[in-house]
Amino acid sequence: MREHDQRSFRMADTNRSSPPALEPLGSSRLSRVLLAVCRVTVGLLWIQNLSWKQPPGFGNKSDPPQDLYAWTLKGVDNEVFAPWAWLVEHVIIPNFAVFAWGAFAIEACLGAFLLVGLATRLWALVGLVQTTAITFSVLNTPNEWFWSYFLMYAVHLALLATAAGRAYGVDGALRPLWRQRGGRLSRVLLAAS
């Protein structure tokens, strides 16, 4: 190749525009505020959802059944997924107190951890699992708006994908400390956040 051609080739190569760098999600203040609002709203949804789970009986002692117990029975009466209906009928209902306290604790923790933005990715996964249990129980119940369950999936996926606790949450405040400390617990917390 002649020297002039080589020089032209090098100039053309350096003049090529590189692809634009992708901006991280939540890089603007508005995005971070909106992520935090979404996370807090979902946390409040889970906390408010506790209002109809009345310990210690959770509606099991009422005639007719009410609250959580009545909705649990719908998992059998309005079958969505046969194996789930079998599990509800043969495992959950006979052990209802254990199930009810477990659901209450999980949803209380979901609300609290999402509200403050701690271990947000982990709790978004827990929210997906809890949403699945609720969906399998009541999706086919008459007069239920099935889109509400798909919206719950979508919002938990968004919290997971964006690590929303890093936006004005405890995750964002503590991640530099966890990264600096190292160790197994810090690695787990980094992954969960």
Residue, then its C-alpha position, 0 to 999 in steps of 0.5 A: m500500500r502506498e504511504h498516501d493510502q495508508r495515511s488516508f486509511r488511518m485517518a478514516d479509521t480514527n474518524r469513525s464514530s464509536p457507538p454511544a455509551l449506554e447510560p446506566l438506568g437511573s443515571s438522572r435524578l428524576s429516574r432515581v426519584l421515580l425508582a424510589v417512589c416505585r419501590v416505596t409504593v410497592g413496599l406500602l402495597w405489601i404493608q397495606n395487604l397485611s390489613w386483611k390478614q388478621p392474626p391470630g386466626f386469619g379468618n379461620k375461626s369465622d363462620p363463614p370463613q373470612d380474610l386470608y382463610a377465605w382467600t386460601l379456600k379459593g385456591v381449591d374452589n377456583e383452581v388455577f393450577a392443579p398441583w397448587a390446588w392439591l397443595v393448598e387442599h392437602v398441605i396448606i389448609p390442614n396446617f393453616a396457622v403455620f401457613a398464615w403466620g408465614a405469609f404474614a411474616i413474608e409480606a411484612c418483611l417484603g413491605a419493610f425491606l422494600l420501603v427502606g430499600l435494603a436487599t432490594r433485589l432479594w426481596a423483589l425475588v421474594g415478591l415474585v414468588q409471593t405473587t406466584a402463590i397469590t396468582f395460583s390461588v385467586l387468578n380464576t376467582p370470579n370478579e378478580w381483575f387478573w391484570s393486577y397480578f401481572l402488574m405485580y409481576a412487572v413491578h417486581l421485575a422492574l425492582l429487580a432489574t434496576a436494583a431500586g434500593r440503590a436509589y435513595g435506599v439503604d442499599g445505595a448508602l451501604r454498597p460502598l461499605w460492603r464493597q470495601r469490607g469484602g468477605r462472604l457476608s458483604r458479597v451476599l449483601l452486594a448480590a442481594s442489593 
